[in-house]
Amino acid sequence: MEDITSQTKIRYHLLDELRGFAVVCMVFYHGFYTLFSVFSLESSGILLKFFMPAEPFFAALFILISGVASSLTHSNLRRGLKLLCVAVSLTAVTVLLTLFGIYQEIFFGILHLLALSMLLVAVVEKYIYKINLALGSTISLILFLAFYNVPNGYLGFGGFSLTLPKIIYSSNWLFWLGFPTKFFFSSDYFPIIPWIFMFFFGAFLGHYARIGKFPSALKKKFFSPLDFVGKHALIIYILHQPILFGVFILIQAIIK
């Protein structure tokens, strides 16, 4: 990940490697999900259930680092609009696939979230970075944890939870915000609430790089393959599903 806001370009290789690790984890997870839900491979269902508890963690890592990157770019507006076009195209393709009996619609996945998050940062970045960075990052993380279960109908965790009114989950048009109806389905679902707060958590952390306070250890390269994946995370994330589909269909045809 490169800081292009400074006069001397600085590459934070460790962040690239962490983003690469998150992408690799998501590719494997989606592979298991596709094998189970589309190709009905029962053994993949077992692996899917095993890895499912970890999925929010590597997704959060990917979103957090994307937030960091939003502080190190010249134009979140341009990046956000480009990514929004990609996300909308992805939705269109997955909806068309239902005509062939492949029910993997993505109505508000991680790309939609990142696109809207970048656009929101583009609007407010002149103001949010006037907030104390430690305070801003702490509040963002607290809000993420507090609102994490909003899509499930409540605030907080366990004994410290508050059930939200069912009426806010009755509209078909609030799924993107984090209030899905009980009939809503998206094979990849990362609504604004709570995930926008993880993005802003990363954005506040990334601003430390703009003022030269990132640890020098982040500049070191430890594992080149992950560094490569991290540098090309978006294109790999966009292409991995059609490639997986193609490989699985080919294997199925050979086996038959």
N, C-alpha and C positions, 0 to 999 in steps of 0.2 A: 504494500500500500504506500502510495507516494504522496508526500506533502507538496502540492503544487502552488500553495499560497505563499511560500517563502521564496526569497531570491535564489537560494541554493536548494535544488531539489533533494529531498531526503526520502529514502525508501525504508519503510518499516516492514522488513521481511517477516518478522515473527507474526505480525498481524495477517499478512498474506497467508502464512502457513496455517494459522488458526482458522481463517476463512476457508482455506482449502480443505482442512480437516472436516469442517462443518458441511461443506458441499459433498465430500465423499460419503459422509454418514447419511446425508439426505438421499443420495443416489442409491445406496444400498437399501435404505428404508423403503423408498418408492419402488425399488425392484421387488422386494418381498411383497409389498402391497399389491402391485400389479399381478404378480404370479398367483396370488391368493384370490383377489377379487375378480380378475378378468379370466385367468387361465385355470382357476379352481384347483390349484396345487396345494393340497392339505398341509404338506410339510412346510411350505412357506407361511401358512397361517400360524404355525407354531413359532417360527422365527419372528414373524411380525408381532405376535403377542409378547415375545421375549424382549424385543427392542423398542416396543411402543412406549414404555415409561421414559426412555432416554430421548425420544424424539423432540419434546419441548426444549430440552437443554441444548442440543446442537442447533435447533432452529433459533433459539434465543441468542446463541453465539453468533450466528450468521447475521441476525438483525442488529445486534449490538455493534458488530464491526462495520456494518453498512452505515450505522449512525455515526461512527467515528469517521468514516470516509466522507460523510456529508459536511464535516467541518474542514476537510482538506481539499475541497474542490472549488473551482472558480464559479461554477453555475449549477446549483441544485435545480433550478428551473428547467434548464435544458436537459439534464440527466433525468429528472422526474417525468418530463413530457415524453421523452424517448421510451422510458421504461413503461409508462402508462400505455403507449401504443402497443408494446410487446405484450403486456398483460391482457389488454382487451382482445388482441389477436389470439392469445392462448385460450381465452374463454370461448371465442367463436369456434376455434378448431375443436375443442372438447365437446361443445354442444353439437357440432356436426357429426362427431363420432357416434353420438347416440343413434343416428340413423342406421349405423351398422351394428347396433346392439352392444356398443362399448360405452357403458355408463360411468364415465370418469369426469363429469363436468367440474370445472373449476370456476366458481363465480367470484370468489375473493380469496385468492391464495397469497403466498408470500410476495410475489412480484407486484400484485395490486397494492399490498400494504406498503412496500418499499417505495413505489412510485408516488403514492399520496403522501407518504411521510417526507419524501424529498421536496415535494411541492409545498408542503406546509412549512418545512424548514426555510425554504426560499422566501416565504412571506414574512416569517417572524425572526429570522436569524439576526437582524440588526438590533433586535430588542432582547432576545433571550440571553445573549452572551454578556449583557450588562448585569445579569444576575451572577452572584457569587458562584463559581463553578462547582465547588464542593457542595454547596447548598442545592444547586440545581440538579446535580447528579444524584444526590441523596433523595431528594423529593421524587425524582423520576423513578428511581428504583422502588421506593415505598409505594408509589401509586401503581406501579406494575404489579407488585405483589398483592396489594389490596384489591385491585380490579381484575386479577387474573381469572377469577371464576364468573365474571359477569356473563359470558356467553352460556354458562351453565345455569344461570338464574339467580346468582347470589354474590354478595360481596364478602371478602375475607376468607378465612379458613376455619374449618372445624367448629369448635365452640365459640369462635369469634366471627361468626358469619351472620349475614343479614339477608333474608330472602327478598328479592326484588319483586315489584308488582308484575303479575303475569301479563297485564295489558300492554306493557312495552315490548313483549315478545309476540304480539299478535299481528304485527304488520309484516307484509312480505318485502318491504323496502328498507328495513333497518338491519338486515343481516350484515352489511358491510361495516356497520358501526359497532356490532357486537351483541345485537339483540335478535338472534335467529328464531324463527318459529320452530315448532317441534317437527315440522315436515321439511325443513330446509336441509339440503344436502350439497356439500362441496367437497370433492375428494382432497382438496388442499384448502385449508381454511385458517386464515390469520387475520381476524378483524381488527379494526382500528383500536378498539378497547379489548384487551389491555396492551397490545403489542406496540402501539405508538409510544408508550412510555419507555419501553426497552430501547426503541430507536433513539429517543431523546436522551436516555441515559448514555448511550454511545456518543451522541452528538456533543454532550457536555464533556465527556472524557476526551473526545477528539480535539476539543478546543485547547486542551493542555498542550497539544503538539503545535498549534498555531503560535503559542506564546513561548515555545521552546522548553516545555517542562515534561516532555515524554521521556521515560527511562531509556538510556542508550542501549540497553539490552534488546529493545524491540527492533533495533536495526540489524541484528545478527541473523544470519541464515543458518538454520539447523537441518532442514530436510528439503532439498531442492524440488522433488516431485510435488509436495504439498504447496510449496511456494509458487510453482507453475500453475497449479489448479486454482490457487487463490487469486492470482493475477488475471485469470480467465474465468472467474467464477460465474459471471452472468451468462456467457455463451454456453458454458458447460451445463449450467442449470437449465437453460432453455432447450438444449438439444438432447439431454439425457433421456427424457421420456420417450420421444419418438425412436431413439436408438434402441432403448430397452424393448419397446414394442416390436421393432423389426427383428431384433435378435431372438426374442421369445417366440415369435411367429415362425421364424426360420427353424428354430430347434424343434418346435411342435410339428412342423411339416416333415422334418427329417425323421423324427421318431415314428410318425405315422406311416 
